[in-house]
Amino acid sequence: MYNKSIECMPLAQLRELQSKRFVSLVERLYNDVPFYKQQLNEKGLAPGDFKSIEDISKLPFTKKTDLRDHYPYGMFAKPMSEIARIHASSGTTGKPTVVGYTKNDLDIFDEVVARSLVCAGAKPGMKLHNAYGYGLFTGGLGMHGGATKLGMAVIPVSGGMTERQLTILQDFKPEVICCTPSYAQTLSDEFAKRGIDTKDLAVKYAVLGAEPWTEAIRSQVEVGLDVTATNIYGLSEIIGPGVSQEDYEEKGTGSYIWEDHFYPEVVDKDTGQPLAHGEEGVLVFTTLTKEAFPILRYWTNDICAINYDQNAKRTHIKMSSIKGRADDMLIIRGVNLFHTQVEEVIHTMKELSPNYRLIVERTGNMDTVKVEVESAGSRHEENLESVLKNKIKDTIGLSMDIEIMAPGAIPRSQGGKLSRILDKRK
Ligand code: ADP
């Protein structure tokens, strides 16, 4: 464990720490960021109304549109003279989201990434193949700083140039790799294509994140690269990667949220009402310690559940894997549908690869879903379509059309990402 006294802090003490930090955060933001002062004033609230973390639900949510409205620096709580770094995340629509860090914030970033790396199996003295993109995105430099703090040797490979990555993995012998799950799949496919035995690699742990993934992808990467793969989650608005991390010995039980820094809530996606632990809804975060770009109740749009795990090594709360985005959820003939549900069914059939997409169309008044999925090999049995169709109908309750395609037939974006949903109704 990287920071045992914090990671195993008794819950009552953790709550006290969160309360203390939260109360001073509200005061800071009220005084230093006009947006928050206005938000509180509009609700007739003042810093004095916040006595403990329990009062957090009095606050309104902060949304991505608020950040866009104050582009680029309007949400910063410190003058530029105190800013040590600026990052930005890709704006799928319009301008990017700009975030800033003081030197202390960068220390916090390093700390949570160092904790996450240890949680993933890494140790001081190991080498990290860092294939997250360096640059404006938080991934590359974020992982880099945390690994350095932990005492690892960082190989700053960044993204792309797969051929070179394969060589580095073989020759430099890193024990740990971090990248997106889809890129880990690409690397594993390329090794297989070249007939390279992964037993010749030193890599043992893969820290995968920045996009949703499933157990199906985990199995593929773990077999293909001969690693233990764990989930790292984060977003630039909160800090970057390292908001939460899955433990390599507790796989499948969720990822620890470092809640001494990031206070999580899960709320109903329609009403915004806080939900009980274990219930699925929108994940909302409040940063308790950040200086340059603190944020109150940030609406991530990511759907998951949070819960305490009594059998876990650490006391901090865990989040489930991300089931999708609140804006990504399909409603098909009254049934809520996440593409990952279809993925789980596909995973049960060894004849199929994890590469698939859903095409949604409206025919008359009816929404229809077609599943395109690539087969795992070049040949497949005649009735595979109907087997998959029936399995989906049985488990999800929806009838979908199926097309089984040749490997590589579904179009990929430039970065090699496969877009899971093509919604033609819009
Ligand atoms: P990044 O550059 O790391 O992708 P962004 O801030 O641009 O950071 O994107 C953050 C979003 O990426 C999250 O809100 C979430 O939707 C997605 N994301 C990041 N990590 C994961 C993960 N481990 N699982 C699922 N989704 C993730």
Residues whose N, C-alpha, C, O or C-beta is under 5 A from the ligand:
A	BS01	ADP	S89 S90 F137 T138 G139 L208 G209 A210 E211 P212 W213 N231 I232 Y233 G234 L235 S236 E237 T300 D302 I322
